[in-house]
Amino acid sequence: MIRLDRAGRTFKVRRNVVHAVRDLSFSVAAGEFVGCLGPNGAGKSTTIKMLCGILTPTSGTVRMAGLDPARRRTTVARRIGVVFGQRTTLWWDLPLLDSFELCRHLYKVDRGLFRSRLDELTETLDLGAFLRTPVRQLSLGQRMRGDLAAALLHAPDVLVLDEPTIGLDVVSKAGIRDFLRRVNTERGTTVLLTTHDLVDVERLCRRVVLIDHGRLAFDGSLEQLMATAPGQSSIEDVVTRLYTGGARPPGDVARQ
Ligand SMILES: Nc1ncnc2c1ncn2[C@@H]1O[C@H](COP(=O)(O)OP(=O)(O)OP(=O)(O)O)[C@@H](O)[C@H]1O
């Protein structure tokens, strides 16, 4: 469903080249729930942006549902749902319901299907009390639930999540995790989740890919991840060890 083959992305910053992602290869099969980990500046968001077609790789190839996201952006957009936890995709001044209606138009979702999906999402994400509230007046937790609903209204095959639990309290996080688990197990939606919250990973992901300095540093099951540091009992200790293993400054910068 998702495939990166030696994908790379550089950015020119004045006279420097930043290698945000380099030689990155991994794939995600239909129905998997995969966690994408990495320290700050590792290249996770850049990877996600390439998968969504927001950024074009400067080397290698990226495929989403067999399609090149940069060339087939509209088709790919209909197959995927995306949530950027740090930035809403909803219309700030509009009531949540109007944002959903705009999504319906953008994704050309049949009115009857939209109604039934909206009813289902309203119930499972408990949106009823604030459907008519402008997005700018929503709390972070309410807004995140709204963003998740917007990402799923067109029933995508793949859900790509960039830090969807950032800033949420423990109860809100638990609710979102429960919802995501159900989306994956009951609907069979493929999920790629980037997060710094290791509880998200422990509770949701059967497999983990770890990116460090733009490169793949680990790809395996949660059990295999834990086995990389025998004697460490918590995932936090294991991941800290992996992050600090070959520590280099973030954002590997090479002089041109
Ligand atoms: N548009 C851009 N222009 C220049 N450099 C960029 C750009 N976007 C990302 N970078 C750089 O690429 C590297 C990877 O950034 P990216 O946002 O992908 O990391 P990340 O793993 O998502 O980090 P975080 O966990 O902090 O969100 C960083 O060094 C960052 O500064």
The ligand as a MOL file (V3000), in Angstrom:
LIG
                    3D

  0  0  0     0  0            999 V3000
M  V30 BEGIN CTAB
M  V30 COUNTS 31 33 0 0 0
M  V30 BEGIN ATOM
M  V30 1 N 11.1620 23.1850 3.9750 0
M  V30 2 C 12.3300 22.9180 4.5400 0
M  V30 3 N 13.4060 23.6490 4.2460 0
M  V30 4 C 14.6130 23.3850 4.7940 0
M  V30 5 N 14.8470 22.3800 5.6600 0
M  V30 6 C 13.8020 21.6140 5.9910 0
M  V30 7 C 12.4970 21.8300 5.4650 0
M  V30 8 N 11.6610 20.8920 5.9680 0
M  V30 9 C 12.4180 20.1340 6.7840 0
M  V30 10 N 13.6880 20.5600 6.7920 0
M  V30 11 C 14.8120 19.9670 7.5510 0
M  V30 12 O 14.8220 18.5780 7.2820 0
M  V30 13 C 15.1320 17.8500 8.4570 0
M  V30 14 C 14.0130 16.8770 8.7480 0
M  V30 15 O 12.8540 17.5950 9.1250 0
M  V30 16 P 11.4540 16.8880 9.4400 0
M  V30 17 O 10.4670 17.9780 9.7230 0
M  V30 18 O 11.1410 15.9350 8.3700 0
M  V30 19 O 11.8080 16.0950 10.7750 0
M  V30 20 P 10.8700 15.3440 11.7970 0
M  V30 21 O 11.4470 13.9940 12.0020 0
M  V30 22 O 9.4560 15.4040 11.3620 0
M  V30 23 O 11.0830 16.2180 13.1040 0
M  V30 24 P 10.1520 16.5250 14.3770 0
M  V30 25 O 10.0310 15.2400 15.1420 0
M  V30 26 O 10.9440 17.5550 15.1300 0
M  V30 27 O 8.8280 17.0520 13.8650 0
M  V30 28 C 15.3650 18.8930 9.5550 0
M  V30 29 O 16.7310 19.1420 9.6510 0
M  V30 30 C 14.6320 20.1170 9.0460 0
M  V30 31 O 15.2160 21.2950 9.5000 0
M  V30 END ATOM
M  V30 BEGIN BOND
M  V30 1 1 1 2
M  V30 2 1 2 3
M  V30 3 2 2 7
M  V30 4 2 3 4
M  V30 5 1 4 5
M  V30 6 2 5 6
M  V30 7 1 6 7
M  V30 8 1 6 10
M  V30 9 1 7 8
M  V30 10 2 8 9
M  V30 11 1 9 10
M  V30 12 1 10 11
M  V30 13 1 11 12
M  V30 14 1 11 30
M  V30 15 1 12 13
M  V30 16 1 13 14
M  V30 17 1 13 28
M  V30 18 1 14 15
M  V30 19 1 15 16
M  V30 20 2 16 17
M  V30 21 1 16 18
M  V30 22 1 16 19
M  V30 23 1 19 20
M  V30 24 2 20 21
M  V30 25 1 20 22
M  V30 26 1 20 23
M  V30 27 1 23 24
M  V30 28 2 24 25
M  V30 29 1 24 26
M  V30 30 1 24 27
M  V30 31 1 28 29
M  V30 32 1 28 30
M  V30 33 1 30 31
M  V30 END BOND
M  V30 END CTAB
M  END
